[in-house]
Amino acid sequence: MGSEPGPGEPRFRAVLLDMDGVVADTLDWIRDTYLHTAERFGFTATDEVLQPLYGRPLRSCYEALYPDGDLDHCIEVHRAFQAGLMHLIRPFPGMAETLTGLRKAGVGTAVVTSRSIRSTRVTLERLGLWELLDTVVTPEDTQRHKPDPEPLLLAASRLGAQPAE
């Protein structure tokens, strides 16, 4: 491995964060939207069914929840309902201070998420965190998505960091 950082140098060059459940507390926002959409379209969306889907792209989730349904209409209803629930999203305590501290220490920061860029940007701006990040990677940026490493590797590259850093 490389040499140890000198005094005052960060031990790492980049921090890659997930959006939902890491940067922002969005559990109620996400769950309430799935429950609403499930009720509207008549499929099952209990906590047990939803838990393994969190973190996946929206279309992938609805392919699992509503495989024979009109996915485009389902996603449209999901997004329209969710837009009215923005008040349920909260930053985790200390997130702004953490991002500011990382920037001051010379550590690059990124959010790597399965959410669309539109949804991600709206949320981060609302929470006052958008300007504190160096880059954001969403499914629109890569061919493969989480859990594939492609989005993480892209974020590291944008930050000028190797995966080990």
C-alpha positions in Angstrom: 0.0 0.0 0.0 1.0 3.6 -0.2 2.8 5.6 2.5 1.0 7.1 5.5 -0.2 10.7 5.1 1.9 13.4 6.4 0.9 15.8 9.2 -2.3 17.7 8.3 -2.9 15.5 5.2 -6.2 13.6 5.1 -6.1 9.8 5.5 -8.3 9.5 2.4 -9.1 11.7 -0.6 -12.8 11.1 -1.1 -16.0 10.2 0.8 -18.8 8.6 -1.2 -22.2 8.7 0.5 -25.6 7.2 -0.3 -28.5 9.6 -0.3 -31.4 7.8 1.4 -30.7 6.7 4.9 -27.2 8.2 5.0 -27.3 11.9 3.9 -31.0 12.3 4.4 -33.6 10.5 6.6 -36.1 9.6 3.9 -37.7 6.4 5.3 -41.1 7.8 5.9 -41.1 9.7 2.6 -40.2 6.5 0.7 -42.4 4.1 2.6 -45.5 6.4 2.6 -45.2 6.8 -1.2 -45.0 3.1 -1.8 -47.9 2.4 0.4 -50.0 5.0 -1.4 -49.1 3.7 -4.8 -49.7 0.1 -3.7 -53.2 1.0 -2.5 -53.9 2.8 -5.7 -52.8 -0.1 -8.0 -53.8 -3.0 -5.7 -50.4 -4.7 -5.0 -48.8 -5.6 -1.7 -46.2 -3.2 -0.2 -45.6 -4.1 3.5 -42.4 -3.2 5.3 -41.2 -6.8 4.8 -41.8 -6.6 1.0 -40.3 -3.1 0.7 -37.2 -3.5 2.9 -35.1 -5.5 0.3 -36.0 -3.0 -2.4 -34.7 0.2 -0.7 -31.7 1.6 -2.6 -32.6 0.1 -6.0 -33.7 2.3 -8.9 -37.5 3.1 -8.9 -38.3 1.2 -12.0 -36.5 -1.9 -10.7 -38.6 -1.7 -7.5 -41.9 -1.5 -9.3 -40.9 -4.3 -11.6 -40.6 -6.4 -8.5 -43.8 -5.0 -6.8 -46.1 -4.8 -9.8 -44.6 -7.0 -12.5 -47.7 -7.2 -14.8 -48.7 -3.6 -14.3 -48.3 -0.3 -16.2 -45.0 0.6 -14.7 -44.9 4.1 -16.4 -48.2 5.0 -14.9 -47.3 3.6 -11.5 -44.1 5.6 -11.4 -45.9 8.7 -12.5 -48.3 8.3 -9.6 -45.4 7.5 -7.2 -43.5 10.7 -8.2 -46.6 12.9 -8.1 -47.6 11.8 -4.6 -44.0 11.9 -3.3 -43.6 15.6 -4.5 -46.2 16.5 -1.9 -44.4 14.8 1.0 -41.1 16.7 0.9 -41.7 17.9 4.4 -41.0 14.3 5.6 -37.3 14.5 4.4 -34.8 15.6 7.0 -31.0 15.8 6.9 -29.3 13.7 9.5 -28.0 15.8 12.3 -24.5 17.2 11.6 -24.5 16.4 7.9 -23.9 20.0 6.7 -21.1 20.4 9.3 -19.6 17.0 8.3 -19.6 17.9 4.6 -18.1 21.4 5.3 -15.4 19.8 7.5 -14.5 17.3 4.8 -14.2 20.1 2.2 -12.0 22.1 4.6 -9.8 19.0 5.1 -9.4 18.7 1.3 -11.5 15.5 1.0 -13.8 15.3 -2.0 -17.4 14.4 -1.4 -20.0 12.7 -3.5 -23.5 11.4 -3.3 -24.0 8.1 -5.2 -27.6 7.2 -5.4 -30.2 5.2 -7.2 -32.5 8.2 -7.3 -32.9 10.3 -10.4 -30.9 13.5 -10.8 -34.1 15.6 -10.6 -35.2 14.0 -7.3 -31.7 14.1 -5.8 -31.0 17.7 -6.7 -34.4 18.9 -5.4 -33.8 17.1 -2.1 -30.2 18.2 -1.6 -31.1 21.8 -2.5 -34.1 21.8 -0.1 -31.8 20.5 2.7 -29.0 23.0 1.9 -26.5 20.3 1.0 -26.2 20.5 -2.8 -23.5 23.2 -2.7 -21.5 21.3 -0.1 -20.9 18.3 -2.4 -18.3 18.0 -5.1 -20.2 15.6 -7.3 -23.4 13.6 -7.5 -23.8 10.3 -9.4 -27.3 9.0 -10.4 -28.5 6.2 -12.6 -28.5 8.7 -15.6 -24.7 8.7 -15.3 -23.9 5.0 -15.7 -24.9 2.0 -17.7 -24.9 -0.2 -14.6 -26.4 0.7 -11.2 -25.9 -0.2 -7.6 -25.0 -2.7 -6.4 -22.7 -2.8 -9.4 -19.5 -0.7 -8.6 -19.7 1.4 -11.7 -21.4 4.4 -10.0 -18.9 4.4 -7.2 -16.0 4.1 -9.5 -17.3 7.1 -11.6 -17.7 9.2 -8.4 -14.1 8.4 -7.3 -12.8 9.2 -10.8 -14.7 12.6 -10.8 -13.0 13.3 -7.4 -9.6 12.3 -8.7 -9.4 9.4 -6.3 -8.5 5.8 -6.6 -10.9 3.2 -5.0 -8.4 2.6 -2.1 -8.4 6.3 -1.3 
